[in-house]
Amino acid sequence: MATQDFLVELGTEELPPKSLKTLSDAFTRGIVSGLESAGISFGSVEAFAAPRRLAVRIRKLEDAQPDKSVEKRGPAVQAAFDDAGNPTRALAGFATSVGVTPDQLDTLETDKGAWVVYRTVEKGRPTVELMPELVEQSLAGLPIPKRMRWGAHRIEFVRPVHWLVLMYGNSVIEAPVMGLTPGNETRGHRFHCPRNLIIPTPNDYEVVLKEEGHVIADFAERREIIRKGVRRVAEQEVSGQAVIDDDLLDEVTALNEWPVPLLGRFEERFLDVPAEALISSMKEHQKYFHVVDKSGHMLPVFITVANLESKDPGQVIAGNEKVIRPRLSDAAFFYDTDRKTALADRIERLKPIVFQDKLGSIYDKSVRVAALASKIATAIGSDPALAERAAMLGKTDLVTEMVLEFTDLQGIMGEYYARNDGEPEDVARSLNEQYMPRFAGDDLPATLTGCAVAIADRLDSLVGLFGIGQPPSGTRDPFALRRASLGVLRIIIGRELPLDLQTCCEWAEQNFSNLSEQHTATTVVDYMLERFRAHYEEQGIGAEVYLAVHARRPTRPLDFDRRVKAVDAFRKLPEAQALAAANKRVSNILTKQGDATVEEEIDSGLLQDAAEFALAEQVLAQANTVLPLFEKGDYAAALSSLASLRAPVDAFFDEVMVMADDAAVRNNRLALLNRLRNLFLRVADISLLPGA
């Protein structure tokens, strides 16, 4: 088939910057998915996204769907004709339904008899007919939480739409989309080129926009221009290093069509304010990049990205400096004001703030967390008094002026204010560390006090909310309990803490007097252990490994993790598959006999066959070897040693009849198998591994 390039561009008012990349990706996926479903072949696909446009270009797009053979089966031949050979009503009805006469139908011979069939070739639709539909479908499927209308139009979209380019080769596809009449005219930069521009062919799209329209349509290209430009300005003008946050870079890229980085300055006195507060003010409100020196200390400058090339950039810089100055002044005022009141004097102000209607105030939660953190600190070898103090102060920065204005600074400002109040260093650091890890891949608390408070805070929420019947549902998790669970697991494993979830959750449950659910601690532990599954899948460890360990329900996360790593290493051994199958066989045999009634003691006097003697000898020898390893938690070495049982196990099942007629011999053989299985069960149920 003939091929040509295809281009669609939807022109809009400024799109939401935080959603632009997501919208562009979804728009592209929707069109590609539609083409694949339609069976139309195409070459490379390129997405373009700028503040006022979403565009997709598809190379070497075939000009039509391929023709498709269609076969529809009708009634059986036996039912299609009467005794005289005339068509029955069934045949006539089928012929009418497919639009032909009975004599135009064919016969299909199968193993189950002959059938009447209708065969035809369905001609593929031209691409120019299909594309408007696919574009419309893709736009309708975009992830837009709330669509808007404008003017007298009934069309809905994330922002008002103003123009549409829809081209196949050098021809316009003249079919309306979203109420717009397509053309080959795009629009340039709002200020540098406020006019329409002709797109001769799809191949010329980004070139015309860049050279004539002062618009860089390619999101990735624009992003890299901004990254390099911001770094260059910082290095050349102040010998500094721009700190470029990827999320901020994406947002700035989505705000600019023709980016021009400019460096502005602010008074050095503002550097007395914690850098995090300055950064938050510049980043969240103004979309500025901050700059540090070679030592990592913040410099009194910022970099803004203008969406035009000004003839007088000094005025643009002065305007930005004028805007940021009052914001930094506010931050400085809040900081000075907050330091006049100690955090300890703010504890009472937590009482009116509701944490959850049935679980009390933030103050009530702080008291519970303090009691729990004290016990956890003792269990991990930390100072319980410091943990209790840190927990009581933990939420006091929520009522400071700084955090009320910059909510993302909770914990961070608490650490600064605690140091200002003369609190112990561990207590000060814990006020920030209690929120760690804030996201996947984030740092863990560095102090044991911080670990105790972070774990206690999360477990209090988990146990409390589960205890009043408000666990997370499939779609709702308003208190972020899934993230809290993973945070606890990551801290315990990453810091190698000897904590038992069951014990910790029972401690947490004791701090509540109004829980309505039964066995809350056990329910929470089960929920948390389930979070391990996704945790290990992200590391490339199969679900079957997790399930094998989970079957034993070890409630110490560090112990759980060591077992998973050991089983994952074991399943890669050449003996693993056979031993997994053998364990499965043993498990089935013992289950049929009633697990609880099978002994584990082996009577050597009842052993008869050579293979039986050999297995018993090896099982007893392995028990002496691996039991000390189990006690140390060295599961990897234990399973590696148990792998040597493959040969005697295989020989046993090949040569020995387990269910012997003699009851004593039979029970002794069952005891041997039970002893064998229990060695593996000290780590995991390996009968759940593949091959079993």
Summary of the structure (lengths in Angstrom):
residues: 692
radius of gyration: 35.3
end to end distance: 51.2
largest distance: 107.9
contacts: 2263
relative contact order: 0.05
helix: 54%
strand: 15%
